[in-house]
């Protein structure tokens, strides 16, 4: 059986609605409270990922500066990128999987080759694998065979080309491989067949298959024989006579008159035209194959460079929130608490029933997020002769909402000394010794009241007699 993925194939909005539709205690507003819990959780993670976006974008911009700072920025991008991909539940493509893709026949009517030695670093991650049945044309399209293939919904490739010194020492021209020494590349693709994952690398080259060589070589040979038999015999005969005389095999010297020169010139033009036609056919076939590769890459490309960060940040944010909601909702459904194994089984059974796929829920990560949010309680029970059993229980929804609301308020607290308005102390509430929260609604209401007072004064002055 194929390895299960951690990816939860549901958006937060749809997941929240489905979880709210699960049974709640009678006369309970649990569904409405859970929607509020989902909104607060999403807001907290959005704030966190906004900070991460600033860090990785600044590091990416610093790469172009070169030198030690550029190298440090490239390392920072690789580190942060790996963290984002893991948070978005991408799986790394192993060396064995990549080798299998390189060795396996491509689904495209092409033979693709790539040399991984050209790169200092290649990171390939995938997500959302599923099976598809496709028709593969054979025998020049006269017959089609059905094949079941693995398709990845999302693939991210991060590569760094080696420095110019390496290419010079190995006598390789990077331009022939469509490479720029030292260049850093980051791309995201969609719906990529696992067998064709090598076509996504920048240095992928198109080579002719055996069938292509035969389709070009056999007609060229037949045409060459026909041209030789019909148009080049007089020219070849004259050339043979000239060679025989020059080598001393014939005592009689052939006469080079105007007719002989016309035969030689005509034969040369015929041979040059034939060679040019065959070369043009070869080039046109290669251009056609490059067009097929370019069209496939164009249709599958989602983002490039910094654009990949934005899509990954959004995906990671959704996956983090989804894992929190799933773990918390399953614990709410079991007030007596669940062990780690029981929670894992409960969440995976729910996902199997709603998403119709077998997902490997990372229960330890989900519980860790709940613990950091402070909405889960842990009970350790010691059993005689059986060690300890740890059960986890969700805090009540109203308690969890209060904690998240307090956490959200704490993100935007400022000290009174930081305020410039004269009336700032009047707008601040007591927060138990911590930095108080500015209430925007009260600020707006006070501003509006002042505008209204001034307008009343002006109207009174206009109505009063001089």
Secondary structure, DSSP 8 states (H G I E B T S, - for coil): ----B----S-HHHHHHHHHTS---TT--HHHHHHHHHHHHHHHHHHHHHHHHHHHHHHHHHHTT-HHHHHHHHHHHHHHHHHHHHHTT-EE--HHHHHHHHHS--SSSSEEE--GGGEEEEEEEEEEEEEEEEEEEETTTTEEEEEEEEEEEEEEEEEEE--HHHHHHTT--GGGGT--TT-EEEEEEEEEEGGGGGGGSTT-EEE--HHHHHHHHHHHHHHHHHHHHHTSHHHHHHHHHHHHHHTTS-SS-----HHHHHHHHHHHHHHHHHHHHHHHHHHHHHHHHHHHHHHHHHHHEEEETHHHHHHHHHHHHHHHHHHHHHHHHHHHT-TT-B-HHHHHHHHHHHHHHHHSS-B---HHHHHHHHHHHT-EEEEEEEETTTEEEEEEEE--HHHHHHHHHHHHHHTTB--GGG---TTGGGGB---TTS--BB-HHHHHHHHHHHHHHHHHHHHHHHHS--
